[in-house]
């Protein structure tokens, strides 16, 4: 365990029906809102109309901005920031999945500064990104339990022209309020429910497997992972199982906050997924899932050369605490854990190779270099993964 700072300034309103409090929460942050959404669900379901009525009742004026597609692109964010400045918005509301929530954060930064959101990313060797120090306050309304963007300080943006995807993290990206209403997730298609659950587990798993033991956070992480794995089948069988959906939604909020406290900020899978999603029209969660089996095989086979990622004692602990592994030999337990995690992915109908996503070829050298440039120091990722290591894992993920 390292010395750490834990801060979660986001006020979370949680529970079925709590979306009606959107107006009240927004009014506490501003009086003129930009509503950021891109998915058709929010419109077809009547959610947008519901939220707009809540804003009207709270005396908040608003402007819709629905220029966000399934990925938070630089163009959409920059245009949204310009729109926010044009209408004089003093608060931004994100409504939808992870892309809409990420876009809302980016728009809040652009609206406050007038600069392009791409200026805040690391995308050229030897050039430091512009620091994000100010943003309009945001209110986030997620409609899927997944990456926990509603409660974290990170956004990921896609530059379509340069075909690069890059993260931005800064305290100003924390939402002022998050309205987490699990009943909004009832109509999420089964595939996205499964991938969302995998995202929840994956966020915790990356830091769990690459960090030293820290008992309080370890027990929290293991408990949240077990809850997700128990709740997902119920949510898939009965889409309106409120208890299961509530478990997943709250797990999403915990996975990107409390369940990471005291851990090193190492996220190799996410770093490796960003270049692939920039070059192929596939969603981030599916790519991360497809990389996990290859990553685990490589990490365990290279545990002595790369101790930061190949800590088989951590894999063994995970297996015993979460996957019911009883082997006493740590090395055997680690291998069994990797197998059982892959079995869980398959049982949840989640892809376990890039082939399953229709990707049969990759420019592995180019993408590996992009990964260490954008998410590392240009040579290695945090955790000591080099571009060569990433190439090997990409190649492994191309095999079924």
C-alpha positions in Angstrom: 0.0 0.0 0.0 1.3 3.4 -1.0 0.5 6.8 0.6 -2.5 8.0 -1.3 -5.1 10.8 -1.6 -8.7 9.7 -1.8 -11.3 12.3 -3.0 -14.7 11.7 -4.3 -16.4 15.1 -4.5 -19.3 13.9 -6.6 -22.7 13.9 -4.8 -24.4 10.7 -5.7 -28.2 10.4 -5.6 -29.1 6.7 -5.9 -32.3 4.7 -6.2 -35.2 3.9 -8.5 -37.1 7.0 -9.6 -34.4 9.4 -8.4 -34.1 10.8 -11.9 -36.9 13.2 -10.9 -34.3 15.0 -8.8 -32.2 16.0 -11.8 -33.7 19.5 -11.9 -33.1 20.1 -8.2 -29.5 18.9 -8.4 -28.8 21.0 -11.5 -30.3 24.1 -10.0 -27.7 23.8 -7.2 -24.9 24.0 -9.8 -26.3 26.5 -12.4 -29.3 28.1 -14.0 -28.7 27.5 -17.7 -27.9 23.9 -18.7 -26.6 22.2 -21.9 -28.1 18.7 -22.2 -25.6 16.4 -23.8 -26.9 13.1 -25.2 -26.4 11.1 -28.3 -28.3 7.8 -27.9 -31.7 7.3 -29.3 -32.8 5.5 -26.1 -32.9 8.7 -24.1 -35.2 10.3 -26.7 -37.4 7.3 -27.6 -37.9 6.3 -24.0 -39.1 9.8 -23.0 -36.2 10.2 -20.6 -35.2 13.5 -22.1 -38.7 14.9 -21.8 -38.9 13.7 -18.2 -35.6 15.4 -17.4 -36.6 18.6 -19.2 -39.8 18.8 -17.1 -37.7 18.4 -14.0 -35.5 21.2 -15.1 -38.5 23.4 -15.9 -39.9 22.8 -12.4 -36.6 23.7 -10.9 -36.4 27.0 -12.9 -33.4 25.9 -15.0 -33.3 26.9 -18.6 -31.7 24.4 -21.0 -30.5 23.7 -24.6 -30.3 20.2 -26.1 -27.1 19.1 -27.7 -27.4 15.6 -29.3 -24.2 15.7 -31.5 -22.6 12.8 -29.6 -22.5 9.4 -31.3 -21.5 6.1 -29.8 -18.0 7.5 -29.2 -16.9 10.8 -27.7 -15.2 12.4 -30.7 -13.1 15.5 -30.6 -15.3 17.2 -33.2 -18.5 16.5 -31.3 -16.9 17.7 -28.0 -15.4 20.9 -29.5 -18.7 21.7 -31.2 -20.6 21.0 -27.9 -18.2 23.3 -26.1 -18.8 26.1 -28.6 -22.6 25.6 -28.3 -22.3 25.9 -24.5 -20.5 29.1 -24.8 -22.9 30.4 -27.5 -26.0 29.8 -25.3 -24.2 31.0 -22.1 -24.5 27.6 -20.3 -23.2 27.5 -16.8 -23.7 23.8 -16.2 -23.6 20.6 -18.4 -25.8 17.6 -18.0 -24.6 14.3 -19.5 -27.4 11.7 -20.2 -26.7 8.3 -21.6 -24.0 5.7 -21.7 -20.3 6.2 -21.2 -19.7 8.1 -24.4 -22.3 10.7 -23.6 -21.0 11.1 -20.0 -17.4 11.4 -21.2 -18.4 13.9 -23.9 -20.2 16.0 -21.2 -17.0 16.2 -19.2 -15.0 17.2 -22.3 -17.6 19.8 -23.3 -17.5 21.3 -19.8 -13.7 21.7 -20.2 -13.9 23.2 -23.7 -16.8 25.6 -22.7 -14.6 26.9 -19.8 -11.4 27.4 -21.8 -12.3 27.7 -25.5 -9.5 25.3 -26.4 -9.9 22.1 -28.3 -10.3 19.0 -26.1 -7.5 17.4 -28.0 -5.0 19.9 -26.6 -5.5 18.2 -23.2 -4.3 14.7 -24.4 -0.9 13.2 -24.8 -0.6 12.4 -28.5 2.8 13.5 -29.7 6.2 12.3 -28.4 8.0 14.9 -26.4 5.0 17.2 -26.0 3.1 17.5 -22.7 -0.6 18.0 -22.8 -2.3 21.2 -21.7 -3.4 20.7 -18.1 -7.1 20.6 -17.5 -7.6 23.0 -14.6 -11.2 24.4 -15.1 -14.5 23.1 -16.3 -18.2 24.0 -16.0 -19.9 22.0 -13.3 -21.5 18.8 -14.6 -24.5 16.6 -13.6 -24.4 13.0 -14.9 -27.3 10.7 -15.5 -26.1 7.2 -16.6 -28.5 4.8 -18.3 -26.1 1.8 -18.1 -24.0 0.2 -15.4 -20.6 0.2 -16.8 -17.4 2.3 -16.6 -18.5 4.5 -13.7 -17.8 7.7 -15.7 -20.5 9.3 -13.6 -18.3 9.2 -10.5 -14.7 9.4 -11.8 -12.4 12.1 -13.0 -11.5 10.7 -16.4 -12.8 11.2 -19.9 -11.6 9.4 -23.1 -11.9 11.1 -26.4 -11.5 10.0 -30.0 -9.7 12.0 -32.8 -11.2 10.5 -35.9 -8.8 12.3 -38.3 -5.7 11.1 -36.5 -7.3 7.8 -35.6 -6.2 8.1 -32.0 -8.0 7.7 -28.7 -6.7 9.2 -25.5 -7.7 9.7 -21.9 -7.7 12.9 -19.8 -7.8 12.9 -16.0 -8.2 15.9 -13.8 -10.0 16.8 -10.6 -12.2 19.3 -12.5 -13.7 16.4 -14.4 -15.5 15.1 -11.3 -19.3 15.6 -11.7 -21.0 17.9 -9.2 -23.8 15.4 -8.9 -24.5 11.9 -10.3 -28.2 10.8 -10.6 -27.9 7.0 -10.6 -31.4 5.5 -11.2 -31.1 1.8 -11.7 -34.6 1.6 -13.2 -33.2 3.5 -16.3 -31.1 0.4 -17.1 -34.1 -2.0 -17.5 -34.1 -1.6 -21.3 -30.4 -1.9 -21.9 -29.9 -4.8 -24.4 -28.5 -8.0 -23.0 -25.2 -7.7 -24.8 -24.4 -4.2 -23.4 -25.6 -5.3 -20.0 -23.0 -8.1 -20.1 -20.2 -5.9 -21.5 -21.1 -3.2 -18.9 -20.7 -5.8 -16.1 -17.4 -6.8 -17.5 -16.2 -3.2 -17.5 -17.1 -2.9 -13.8 -15.1 -6.0 -13.0 -12.2 -5.1 -15.3 -11.6 -1.7 -13.8 -11.1 -3.3 -10.4 -9.2 -6.3 -11.7 -6.5 -4.3 -13.5 -5.4 -2.5 -10.3 -6.0 -5.5 -8.1 -3.6 -7.7 -10.1 -0.9 -5.1 -10.5 -0.8 -3.7 -6.9 0.5 -5.0 -3.6 -1.9 -6.3 -1.0 -4.0 -3.7 0.8 -6.5 -5.7 2.8 -9.4 -3.2 3.2 -9.5 -2.3 -0.5 -8.9 -6.0 -1.5 -11.9 -7.1 0.5 -14.1 -4.3 -1.0 -12.9 -5.2 -4.5 -13.5 -8.9 -4.1 -17.0 -8.3 -2.6 -18.0 -6.0 -5.5 -16.7 -8.4 -8.1 -18.7 -11.3 -6.5 -21.8 -9.1 -6.4 -21.5 -8.2 -10.1 -20.9 -11.9 -11.1 -24.0 -13.0 -9.0 -26.2 -10.2 -10.3 -25.5 -10.3 -14.0 -27.2 -13.6 -14.7 -30.3 -12.3 -12.9 -30.4 -9.1 -14.9 -30.0 -11.0 -18.1 -32.8 -13.4 -17.2 -35.2 -10.7 -16.0 -34.3 -7.3 -17.4 -36.5 -5.5 -14.8 -35.0 -7.3 -11.7 -34.6 -4.1 -9.7 -32.4 -5.7 -7.0 -29.9 -7.1 -9.6 -29.9 -3.8 -11.6 -29.4 -1.8 -8.4 -26.5 -4.0 -7.5 -24.9 -3.5 -10.9 -25.4 0.3 -10.8 -24.0 0.8 -7.4 -21.1 -1.6 -8.2 -20.3 0.7 -11.2 -20.0 3.7 -8.9 -17.8 1.9 -6.4 -15.6 0.2 -9.0 -14.1 3.5 -10.2 -13.8 5.1 -6.8 -13.8 3.3 -3.4 -12.6 0.0 -4.9 -9.4 1.6 -6.2 -8.3 3.4 -3.0 -4.7 2.8 -2.1 -3.9 1.2 -5.4 -1.4 2.1 -8.1 -2.9 3.8 -11.1 -2.1 1.0 -13.5 -4.6 0.1 -16.3 -2.8 -1.9 -19.0 -6.0 -3.3 -20.6 -7.6 0.1 -21.1 -4.3 1.5 -22.5 -4.1 -1.4 -24.9 -7.7 -1.1 -26.0 -7.6 2.6 -26.9 -5.7 2.2 -30.1 -7.9 -0.6 -31.3 -11.1 1.3 -30.8 -9.6 4.2 -32.6 -8.9 2.1 -35.7 -11.9 -0.2 -35.6 -15.6 0.4 -35.1 -15.9 -1.7 -31.9 -16.9 -0.7 -28.4 -14.3 -0.3 -25.7 -15.7 -2.9 -23.3 -15.7 -5.7 -25.9 -12.1 -5.0 -26.8 -11.0 -5.0 -23.2 -12.8 -8.4 -22.7 -11.2 -9.8 -25.8 -7.7 -8.8 -24.5 -8.0 -10.2 -21.0 -7.3 -13.9 -21.8 -4.2 -13.1 -23.8 -3.0 -10.6 -21.1 -3.4 -13.2 -18.4 -1.5 -15.8 -20.3 1.3 -13.4 -21.1 1.5 -12.0 -17.5 1.7 -15.4 -15.9 4.2 -16.8 -18.3 6.4 -13.7 -17.8 5.9 -13.3 -14.1 9.6 -13.2 -13.2 10.6 -10.7 -15.9 7.6 -8.5 -15.4 6.7 -8.7 -11.7 4.4 -5.8 -11.8 1.9 -7.6 -14.1 2.8 -11.2 -13.4 2.2 -11.4 -9.7 0.8 -14.9 -9.5 0.3 -14.7 -5.8 -2.3 -11.9 -6.5 -4.0 -14.2 -9.1 -4.1 -17.0 -6.6 -5.7 -14.7 -4.0 -8.3 -13.6 -6.5 -9.1 -17.1 -7.4 -9.5 -18.2 -3.8 -11.6 -15.1 -2.8 -13.8 -14.8 -5.9 -13.7 -17.9 -8.1 -13.8 -20.7 -5.6 -10.2 -21.9 -6.3 -8.9 -24.3 -3.6 -5.4 -25.2 -4.9 -2.8 -24.6 -2.3 0.0 -24.1 -4.8 0.0 -20.4 -5.8 1.2 -21.1 -9.3 -1.5 -23.7 -10.0 -4.1 -21.5 -8.3 -3.1 -18.6 -10.6 -3.5 -20.6 -13.7 -6.9 -21.9 -12.5 -8.0 -18.4 -11.8 -7.2 -17.2 -15.3 -9.2 -20.1 -16.7 -12.2 -19.5 -14.5 -12.3 -15.8 -15.4 -12.3 -16.7 -19.1 -15.1 -19.2 -18.4 -17.1 -16.5 -16.7 -16.7 -14.2 -19.8 -17.8 -17.0 -22.1 -20.8 -17.9 -19.9 -21.8 -14.2 -20.0 -21.6 -14.2 -23.8 -18.7 -11.8 -23.7 -16.0 -12.0 -26.4 -12.7 -13.6 -25.4 -10.7 -12.9 -28.5 -10.4 -10.2 -31.2 -11.5 -12.8 -33.7 -14.9 -12.9 -31.9 -15.2 -9.2 -32.8 -14.5 -9.7 -36.4 -10.9 -8.5 -36.2 -8.5 -10.9 -37.8 -5.5 -8.6 -38.5 -3.9 -5.7 -36.6 -1.1 -3.4 -37.3 0.3 -4.6 -34.0 3.6 -2.6 -34.0 1.8 0.7 -34.8 -0.9 0.2 -32.2 1.5 -0.9 -29.5 3.6 2.3 -30.1 0.4 4.4 -29.9 -0.5 2.7 -26.6 2.8 3.5 -24.9 2.7 7.1 -26.3 -0.8 8.0 -25.2 -0.9 6.1 -21.9 2.7 5.8 -20.9 6.0 7.7 -21.2 6.6 6.8 -24.9 8.6 3.7 -23.9 6.5 1.8 -21.4 3.1 1.7 -19.8 2.9 2.2 -16.0 3.6 -1.4 -14.8 6.6 -1.7 -17.1 4.9 -3.1 -20.2 6.9 -2.2 -23.3 5.6 -1.9 -26.9 7.1 -5.3 -27.6 5.1 -6.9 -24.7 1.9 -5.3 -26.0 2.6 -6.6 -29.5 2.8 -10.2 -28.1 -0.5 -9.7 -26.3 -2.2 -8.3 -29.4 -1.0 -11.3 -31.4 -2.3 -13.6 -28.7 -5.7 -11.9 -28.7 -6.0 -12.4 -32.4 -6.1 -16.2 -31.8 -9.4 -17.7 -30.7 
